[in-house]
Amino acid sequence: MPATIAEEMHDLLEQAFAPTRLAIINDSAKHHGHMGDDGSGESHFTIEIEAVAFATMNRLARQRAVIAALGDIVGKRVHAVAIKASVPAA
């Protein structure tokens, strides 16, 4: 079982998209004391994901797919997620 929310997000995105590149960056320290900071140190993230599965999707569809793959994490357990989803370069 994943020890952190970042690890859980990583596992879920690996399963859903088999990405060629995946980085989950914890931005929570930048938001300390701001709206949405719950003190857990896991409230704000940036996800950089590259996957062939995104080839037929526009930017909004890619973001929605990533959020759907994360289940209840976004909005319930994490305040904010910035998503940079792309297709591998040919």
N, CA, C and O atoms as a printed pandas DataFrame, in Angstrom:
     atom_number atom_name residue_name chain_id  residue_number  x_coord  y_coord  z_coord
0              1         N          MET        A               1    0.840   -1.180    0.000
1              2        CA          MET        A               1    0.000    0.000    0.000
2              3         C          MET        A               1    0.887    1.247    0.000
3              4         O          MET        A               1    1.865    1.308    0.745
4              5         N          PRO        A               2    0.555    2.234   -0.826
5              6        CA          PRO        A               2    1.370    3.444   -0.889
6              7         C          PRO        A               2    1.410    4.173    0.453
7              8         O          PRO        A               2    0.409    4.240    1.165
8              9         N          ALA        A               3    2.577    4.715    0.785
9             10        CA          ALA        A               3    2.759    5.410    2.058
10            11         C          ALA        A               3    2.310    6.860    1.989
11            12         O          ALA        A               3    1.953    7.445    3.012
12            13         N          THR        A               4    2.322    7.454    0.787
13            14        CA          THR        A               4    1.954    8.855    0.648
14            15         C          THR        A               4    0.902    9.008   -0.454
15            16         O          THR        A               4    0.690    8.100   -1.258
16            17         N          ILE        A               5    0.256   10.158   -0.475
17            18        CA          ILE        A               5   -0.707   10.436   -1.536
18            19         C          ILE        A               5    0.009   10.496   -2.878
19            20         O          ILE        A               5   -0.530   10.037   -3.885
20            21         N          ALA        A               6    1.209   11.053   -2.906
21            22        CA          ALA        A               6    1.978   11.118   -4.154
22            23         C          ALA        A               6    2.231    9.718   -4.704
23            24         O          ALA        A               6    2.100    9.494   -5.907
24            25         N          GLU        A               7    2.589    8.784   -3.843
25            26        CA          GLU        A               7    2.819    7.398   -4.272
26            27         C          GLU        A               7    1.529    6.767   -4.767
27            28         O          GLU        A               7    1.535    6.028   -5.751
28            29         N          GLU        A               8    0.430    7.053   -4.095
29            30        CA          GLU        A               8   -0.865    6.523   -4.518
30            31         C          GLU        A               8   -1.247    7.072   -5.895
31            32         O          GLU        A               8   -1.713    6.328   -6.757
32            33         N          MET        A               9   -1.049    8.372   -6.095
33            34        CA          MET        A               9   -1.339    8.965   -7.404
34            35         C          MET        A               9   -0.458    8.340   -8.484
35            36         O          MET        A               9   -0.927    8.047   -9.583
36            37         N          HIS        A              10    0.803    8.140   -8.169
37            38        CA          HIS        A              10    1.736    7.523   -9.116
38            39         C          HIS        A              10    1.237    6.143   -9.539
39            40         O          HIS        A              10    1.196    5.831  -10.729
40            41         N          ASP        A              11    0.861    5.325   -8.571
41            42        CA          ASP        A              11    0.381    3.969   -8.864
42            43         C          ASP        A              11   -0.884    3.997   -9.724
43            44         O          ASP        A              11   -1.000    3.237  -10.686
44            45         N          LEU        A              12   -1.825    4.867   -9.380
45            46        CA          LEU        A              12   -3.084    4.951  -10.137
46            47         C          LEU        A              12   -2.843    5.391  -11.580
47            48         O          LEU        A              12   -3.447    4.851  -12.507
48            49         N          LEU        A              13   -1.964    6.365  -11.764
49            50        CA          LEU        A              13   -1.687    6.860  -13.115
50            51         C          LEU        A              13   -0.889    5.862  -13.937
51            52         O          LEU        A              13   -1.092    5.759  -15.147
52            53         N          GLU        A              14    0.005    5.133  -13.307
53            54        CA          GLU        A              14    0.737    4.060  -14.000
54            55         C          GLU        A              14   -0.240    3.009  -14.521
55            56         O          GLU        A              14   -0.143    2.570  -15.667
56            57         N          GLN        A              15   -1.178    2.613  -13.669
57            58        CA          GLN        A              15   -2.161    1.594  -14.054
58            59         C          GLN        A              15   -3.081    2.087  -15.165
59            60         O          GLN        A              15   -3.399    1.332  -16.084
60            61         N          ALA        A              16   -3.508    3.335  -15.094
61            62        CA          ALA        A              16   -4.483    3.859  -16.043
62            63         C          ALA        A              16   -3.896    4.179  -17.408
63            64         O          ALA        A              16   -4.563    3.990  -18.425
64            65         N          PHE        A              17   -2.640    4.668  -17.449
65            66        CA          PHE        A              17   -2.109    5.194  -18.707
66            67         C          PHE        A              17   -0.803    4.581  -19.192
67            68         O          PHE        A              17   -0.404    4.846  -20.326
68            69         N          ALA        A              18   -0.123    3.778  -18.391
69            70        CA          ALA        A              18    1.196    3.239  -18.744
70            71         C          ALA        A              18    2.062    4.347  -19.357
71            72         O          ALA        A              18    2.524    4.216  -20.490
72            73         N          PRO        A              19    2.278    5.423  -18.619
73            74        CA          PRO        A              19    2.978    6.579  -19.185
74            75         C          PRO        A              19    4.440    6.303  -19.532
75            76         O          PRO        A              19    5.100    5.462  -18.922
76            77         N          THR        A              20    4.918    7.038  -20.529
77            78        CA          THR        A              20    6.329    6.965  -20.883
78            79         C          THR        A              20    7.141    7.880  -19.970
79            80         O          THR        A              20    8.350    7.704  -19.820
80            81         N          ARG        A              21    6.473    8.855  -19.364
81            82        CA          ARG        A              21    7.103    9.742  -18.381
82            83         C          ARG        A              21    6.035   10.167  -17.382
83            84         O          ARG        A              21    4.909   10.502  -17.752
84            85         N          LEU        A              22    6.415   10.145  -16.115
85            86        CA          LEU        A              22    5.487   10.546  -15.063
86            87         C          LEU        A              22    6.271   11.171  -13.922
87            88         O          LEU        A              22    7.178   10.559  -13.359
88            89         N          ALA        A              23    5.901   12.403  -13.593
89            90        CA          ALA        A              23    6.499   13.081  -12.443
90            91         C          ALA        A              23    5.372   13.664  -11.609
91            92         O          ALA        A              23    4.475   14.327  -12.131
92            93         N          ILE        A              24    5.425   13.413  -10.322
93            94        CA          ILE        A              24    4.455   13.992   -9.392
94            95         C          ILE        A              24    5.247   14.854   -8.422
95            96         O          ILE        A              24    6.047   14.356   -7.629
96            97         N          ILE        A              25    5.008   16.154   -8.503
97            98        CA          ILE        A              25    5.762   17.124   -7.726
98            99         C          ILE        A              25    4.875   17.668   -6.615
99           100         O          ILE        A              25    3.781   18.173   -6.865
100          101         N          ASN        A              26    5.360   17.558   -5.398
101          102        CA          ASN        A              26    4.618   18.059   -4.248
102          103         C          ASN        A              26    4.909   19.553   -4.093
103          104         O          ASN        A              26    6.017   19.943   -3.725
104          105         N          ASP        A              27    3.910   20.375   -4.375
105          106        CA          ASP        A              27    4.028   21.830   -4.284
106          107         C          ASP        A              27    3.476   22.381   -2.973
107          108         O          ASP        A              27    3.348   23.596   -2.827
108          109         N          SER        A              28    3.152   21.530   -2.036
109          110        CA          SER        A              28    2.458   21.946   -0.815
110          111         C          SER        A              28    3.214   23.006   -0.021
111          112         O          SER        A              28    2.598   23.915    0.534
112          113         N          ALA        A              29    4.522   22.903    0.039
113          114        CA          ALA        A              29    5.307   23.867    0.818
114          115         C          ALA        A              29    5.150   25.285    0.280
115          116         O          ALA        A              29    5.239   26.248    1.041
116          117         N          LYS        A              30    4.916   25.420   -1.018
117          118        CA          LYS        A              30    4.717   26.739   -1.630
118          119         C          LYS        A              30    3.387   27.360   -1.208
119          120         O          LYS        A              30    3.193   28.568   -1.341
120          121         N          HIS        A              31    2.477   26.537   -0.701
121          122        CA          HIS        A              31    1.134   27.001   -0.351
122          123         C          HIS        A              31    0.871   26.969    1.150
123          124         O          HIS        A              31   -0.272   27.097    1.587
124          125         N          HIS        A              32    1.924   26.798    1.932
125          126        CA          HIS        A              32    1.781   26.732    3.391
126          127         C          HIS        A              32    1.070   27.984    3.912
127          128         O          HIS        A              32    1.485   29.107    3.626
128          129         N          GLY        A              33    0.022   27.784    4.661
129          130        CA          GLY        A              33   -0.740   28.876    5.249
130          131         C          GLY        A              33   -1.779   29.477    4.324
131          132         O          GLY        A              33   -2.518   30.374    4.729
132          133         N          HIS        A              34   -1.850   28.999    3.087
133          134        CA          HIS        A              34   -2.830   29.519    2.128
134          135         C          HIS        A              34   -4.102   28.679    2.160
135          136         O          HIS        A              34   -4.175   27.656    2.841
136          137         N          MET        A              35   -5.090   29.131    1.416
137          138        CA          MET        A              35   -6.354   28.404    1.275
138          139         C          MET        A              35   -6.067   26.974    0.789
139          140         O          MET        A              35   -5.305   26.771   -0.156
140          141         N          GLY        A              36   -6.670   26.021    1.431
141          142        CA          GLY        A              36   -6.522   24.626    1.025
142          143         C          GLY        A              36   -5.378   23.893    1.691
143          144         O          GLY        A              36   -5.284   22.671    1.577
144          145         N          ASP        A              37   -4.503   24.609    2.385
145          146        CA          ASP        A              37   -3.406   23.958    3.096
146          147         C          ASP        A              37   -3.959   23.351    4.374
147          148         O          ASP        A              37   -4.352   24.063    5.298
148          149         N          ASP        A              38   -3.985   22.016    4.411
149          150        CA          ASP        A              38   -4.546   21.339    5.577
150          151         C          ASP        A              38   -3.483   20.952    6.602
151          152         O          ASP        A              38   -3.786   20.304    7.603
152          153         N          GLY        A              39   -2.242   21.350    6.350
153          154        CA          GLY        A              39   -1.162   21.040    7.273
154          155         C          GLY        A              39   -0.555   19.664    7.088
155          156         O          GLY        A              39    0.397   19.315    7.786
156          157         N          SER        A              40   -1.085   18.870    6.159
157          158        CA          SER        A              40   -0.589   17.509    5.942
158          159         C          SER        A              40    0.706   17.473    5.151
159          160         O          SER        A              40    1.427   16.476    5.180
160          161         N          GLY        A              41    1.004   18.551    4.448
161          162        CA          GLY        A              41    2.159   18.546    3.559
162          163         C          GLY        A              41    1.862   17.857    2.246
163          164         O          GLY        A              41    2.764   17.655    1.433
164          165         N          GLU        A              42    0.605   17.492    2.025
165          166        CA          GLU        A              42    0.183   16.839    0.784
166          167         C          GLU        A              42   -1.139   17.441    0.305
167          168         O          GLU        A              42   -2.146   16.744    0.181
168          169         N          SER        A              43   -1.115   18.753    0.040
169          170        CA          SER        A              43   -2.350   19.426   -0.356
170          171         C          SER        A              43   -2.323   19.960   -1.782
171          172         O          SER        A              43   -3.380   20.177   -2.374
172          173         N          HIS        A              44   -1.137   20.175   -2.344
173          174        CA          HIS        A              44   -0.998   20.752   -3.679
174          175         C          HIS        A              44    0.072   19.975   -4.466
175          176         O          HIS        A              44    1.171   19.734   -3.967
176          177         N          PHE        A              45   -0.268   19.594   -5.689
177          178        CA          PHE        A              45    0.656   18.819   -6.520
178          179         C          PHE        A              45    0.648   19.308   -7.960
179          180         O          PHE        A              45   -0.329   19.897   -8.422
180          181         N          THR        A              46    1.741   19.059   -8.661
181          182        CA          THR        A              46    1.805   19.194  -10.114
182          183         C          THR        A              46    2.080   17.799  -10.656
183          184         O          THR        A              46    2.972   17.094  -10.184
184          185         N          ILE        A              47    1.295   17.418  -11.658
185          186        CA          ILE        A              47    1.485   16.126  -12.316
186          187         C          ILE        A              47    1.931   16.392  -13.740
187          188         O          ILE        A              47    1.256   17.092  -14.494
188          189         N          GLU        A              48    3.068   15.829  -14.100
189          190        CA          GLU        A              48    3.567   15.885  -15.473
190          191         C          GLU        A              48    3.522   14.457  -15.998
191          192         O          GLU        A              48    4.237   13.584  -15.507
192          193         N          ILE        A              49    2.684   14.226  -16.991
193          194        CA          ILE        A              49    2.476   12.875  -17.490
194          195         C          ILE        A              49    2.489   12.882  -19.011
195          196         O          ILE        A              49    1.893   13.746  -19.655
196          197         N          GLU        A              50    3.179   11.906  -19.560
197          198        CA          GLU        A              50    3.276   11.740  -21.013
198          199         C          GLU        A              50    2.854   10.307  -21.328
199          200         O          GLU        A              50    3.420    9.351  -20.798
200          201         N          ALA        A              51    1.847   10.169  -22.204
201          202        CA          ALA        A              51    1.340    8.831  -22.503
202          203         C          ALA        A              51    0.734    8.785  -23.901
203          204         O          ALA        A              51    0.118    9.749  -24.357
204          205         N          VAL        A              52    0.916    7.665  -24.563
205          206        CA          VAL        A              52    0.328    7.434  -25.876
206          207         C          VAL        A              52   -1.196    7.507  -25.794
207          208         O          VAL        A              52   -1.849    7.908  -26.758
208          209         N          ALA        A              53   -1.756    7.128  -24.667
209          210        CA          ALA        A              53   -3.212    7.130  -24.475
210          211         C          ALA        A              53   -3.833    8.507  -24.695
211          212         O          ALA        A              53   -5.036    8.605  -24.935
212          213         N          PHE        A              54   -3.041    9.562  -24.619
213          214        CA          PHE        A              54   -3.557   10.923  -24.787
214          215         C          PHE        A              54   -3.601   11.376  -26.255
215          216         O          PHE        A              54   -4.058   12.482  -26.543
216          217         N          ALA        A              55   -3.138   10.550  -27.163
217          218        CA          ALA        A              55   -2.987   10.956  -28.569
218          219         C          ALA        A              55   -4.282   11.461  -29.203
219          220         O          ALA        A              55   -4.240   12.375  -30.026
220          221         N          THR        A              56   -5.409   10.897  -28.846
221          222        CA          THR        A              56   -6.675   11.300  -29.470
222          223         C          THR        A              56   -7.456   12.307  -28.632
223          224         O          THR        A              56   -8.591   12.644  -28.969
224          225         N          MET        A              57   -6.859   12.788  -27.547
225          226        CA          MET        A              57   -7.556   13.693  -26.629
226          227         C          MET        A              57   -7.028   15.112  -26.740
227          228         O          MET        A              57   -5.836   15.327  -26.962
228          229         N          ASN        A              58   -7.932   16.085  -26.583
229          230        CA          ASN        A              58   -7.476   17.469  -26.482
230          231         C          ASN        A              58   -7.031   17.731  -25.040
231          232         O          ASN        A              58   -7.135   16.851  -24.186
232          233         N          ARG        A              59   -6.538   18.939  -24.775
233          234        CA          ARG        A              59   -5.983   19.262  -23.455
234          235         C          ARG        A              59   -6.996   19.046  -22.331
235          236         O          ARG        A              59   -6.663   18.474  -21.293
236          237         N          LEU        A              60   -8.220   19.499  -22.536
237          238        CA          LEU        A              60   -9.245   19.355  -21.500
238          239         C          LEU        A              60   -9.586   17.886  -21.258
239          240         O          LEU        A              60   -9.738   17.470  -20.109
240          241         N          ALA        A              61   -9.705   17.109  -22.308
241          242        CA          ALA        A              61  -10.006   15.676  -22.167
242          243         C          ALA        A              61   -8.881   14.960  -21.428
243          244         O          ALA        A              61   -9.139   14.062  -20.627
244          245         N          ARG        A              62   -7.648   15.346  -21.688
245          246        CA          ARG        A              62   -6.499   14.733  -20.978
246          247         C          ARG        A              62   -6.586   15.033  -19.494
247          248         O          ARG        A              62   -6.402   14.141  -18.666
248          249         N          GLN        A              63   -6.867   16.288  -19.154
249          250        CA          GLN        A              63   -6.967   16.659  -17.743
250          251         C          GLN        A              63   -8.110   15.920  -17.062
251          252         O          GLN        A              63   -7.962   15.437  -15.939
252          253         N          ARG        A              64   -9.236   15.832  -17.732
253          254        CA          ARG        A              64  -10.374   15.101  -17.161
254          255         C          ARG        A              64  -10.049   13.624  -16.967
255          256         O          ARG        A              64  -10.449   13.029  -15.967
256          257         N          ALA        A              65   -9.331   13.032  -17.912
257          258        CA          ALA        A              65   -8.957   11.619  -17.800
258          259         C          ALA        A              65   -8.035   11.389  -16.603
259          260         O          ALA        A              65   -8.187   10.407  -15.875
260          261         N          VAL        A              66   -7.085   12.294  -16.405
261          262        CA          VAL        A              66   -6.170   12.165  -15.268
262          263         C          VAL        A              66   -6.940   12.304  -13.953
263          264         O          VAL        A              66   -6.739   11.517  -13.028
264          265         N          ILE        A              67   -7.810   13.294  -13.870
265          266        CA          ILE        A              67   -8.601   13.492  -12.648
266          267         C          ILE        A              67   -9.487   12.273  -12.380
267          268         O          ILE        A              67   -9.614   11.841  -11.234
268          269         N          ALA        A              68  -10.097   11.721  -13.422
269          270        CA          ALA        A              68  -10.948   10.535  -13.254
270          271         C          ALA        A              68  -10.127    9.351  -12.749
271          272         O          ALA        A              68  -10.591    8.587  -11.902
272          273         N          ALA        A              69   -8.911    9.198  -13.265
273          274        CA          ALA        A              69   -8.056    8.081  -12.844
274          275         C          ALA        A              69   -7.647    8.201  -11.379
275          276         O          ALA        A              69   -7.347    7.196  -10.734
276          277         N          LEU        A              70   -7.633    9.424  -10.853
277          278        CA          LEU        A              70   -7.225    9.641   -9.464
278          279         C          LEU        A              70   -8.363    9.428   -8.464
279          280         O          LEU        A              70   -8.146    9.500   -7.255
280          281         N          GLY        A              71   -9.560    9.170   -8.957
281          282        CA          GLY        A              71  -10.687    8.862   -8.070
282          283         C          GLY        A              71  -10.995    9.975   -7.099
283          284         O          GLY        A              71  -11.167   11.126   -7.501
284          285         N          ASP        A              72  -11.067    9.643   -5.814
285          286        CA          ASP        A              72  -11.483   10.618   -4.798
286          287         C          ASP        A              72  -10.345   11.504   -4.296
287          288         O          ASP        A              72  -10.545   12.299   -3.377
288          289         N          ILE        A              73   -9.171   11.381   -4.876
289          290        CA          ILE        A              73   -8.028   12.139   -4.359
290          291         C          ILE        A              73   -8.200   13.639   -4.586
291          292         O          ILE        A              73   -8.070   14.433   -3.654
292          293         N          VAL        A              74   -8.492   14.022   -5.827
293          294        CA          VAL        A              74   -8.598   15.446   -6.164
294          295         C          VAL        A              74   -9.918   16.008   -5.628
295          296         O          VAL        A              74  -10.996   15.490   -5.916
296          297         N          GLY        A              75   -9.806   17.061   -4.856
297          298        CA          GLY        A              75  -10.992   17.719   -4.319
298          299         C          GLY        A              75  -11.417   17.216   -2.956
299          300         O          GLY        A              75  -12.092   17.933   -2.218
300          301         N          LYS        A              76  -11.043   16.014   -2.613
301          302        CA          LYS        A              76  -11.411   15.480   -1.301
302          303         C          LYS        A              76  -10.189   15.325   -0.409
303          304         O          LYS        A              76  -10.203   15.735    0.751
304          305         N          ARG        A              77   -9.135   14.734   -0.955
305          306        CA          ARG        A              77   -7.936   14.493   -0.150
306          307         C          ARG        A              77   -6.800   15.446   -0.509
307          308         O          ARG        A              77   -5.873   15.637    0.279
308          309         N          VAL        A              78   -6.870   16.041   -1.695
309          310        CA          VAL        A              78   -5.869   16.996   -2.158
310          311         C          VAL        A              78   -6.623   18.235   -2.618
311          312         O          VAL        A              78   -7.624   18.128   -3.326
312          313         N          HIS        A              79   -6.153   19.396   -2.224
313          314        CA          HIS        A              79   -6.841   20.642   -2.567
314          315         C          HIS        A              79   -6.682   21.017   -4.040
315          316         O          HIS        A              79   -7.655   21.404   -4.687
316          317         N          ALA        A              80   -5.465   20.906   -4.574
317          318        CA          ALA        A              80   -5.236   21.371   -5.940
318          319         C          ALA        A              80   -4.208   20.494   -6.662
319          320         O          ALA        A              80   -3.225   20.034   -6.080
320          321         N          VAL        A              81   -4.477   20.286   -7.950
321          322        CA          VAL        A              81   -3.561   19.528   -8.803
322          323         C          VAL        A              81   -3.433   20.273  -10.124
323          324         O          VAL        A              81   -4.430   20.540  -10.795
324          325         N          ALA        A              82   -2.208   20.603  -10.491
325          326        CA          ALA        A              82   -1.922   21.169  -11.806
326          327         C          ALA        A              82   -1.507   19.994  -12.692
327          328         O          ALA        A              82   -0.663   19.187  -12.301
328          329         N          ILE        A              83   -2.094   19.898  -13.877
329          330        CA          ILE        A              83   -1.846   18.751  -14.754
330          331         C          ILE        A              83   -1.230   19.208  -16.062
331          332         O          ILE        A              83   -1.772   20.069  -16.756
332          333         N          LYS        A              84   -0.084   18.617  -16.389
333          334        CA          LYS        A              84    0.566   18.843  -17.669
334          335         C          LYS        A              84    0.626   17.486  -18.354
335          336         O          LYS        A              84    1.533   16.690  -18.108
336          337         N          ALA        A              85   -0.364   17.231  -19.228
337          338        CA          ALA        A              85   -0.478   15.932  -19.898
338          339         C          ALA        A              85   -0.123   16.084  -21.364
339          340         O          ALA        A              85   -0.631   16.977  -22.043
340          341         N          SER        A              86    0.744   15.217  -21.851
341          342        CA          SER        A              86    1.186   15.312  -23.236
342          343         C          SER        A              86    1.365   13.931  -23.857
343          344         O          SER        A              86    1.272   12.904  -23.185
344          345         N          VAL        A              87    1.625   13.942  -25.165
345          346        CA          VAL        A              87    1.878   12.729  -25.934
346          347         C          VAL        A              87    3.380   12.633  -26.160
347          348         O          VAL        A              87    4.028   13.661  -26.357
348          349         N          PRO        A              88    3.962   11.421  -26.137
349          350        CA          PRO        A              88    5.394   11.299  -26.400
350          351         C          PRO        A              88    5.757   11.868  -27.770
351          352         O          PRO        A              88    4.992   11.742  -28.727
352          353         N          ALA        A              89    6.900   12.478  -27.851
353          354        CA          ALA        A              89    7.375   13.015  -29.131
354          355         C          ALA        A              89    7.653   11.855  -30.086
355          356         O          ALA        A              89    8.130   10.793  -29.685
356          357         N          ALA        A              90    7.343   12.087  -31.339
357          358        CA          ALA        A              90    7.525   11.027  -32.355
358          359         C          ALA        A              90    8.976   10.882  -32.742
359          360         O          ALA        A              90    9.311   10.043  -33.579
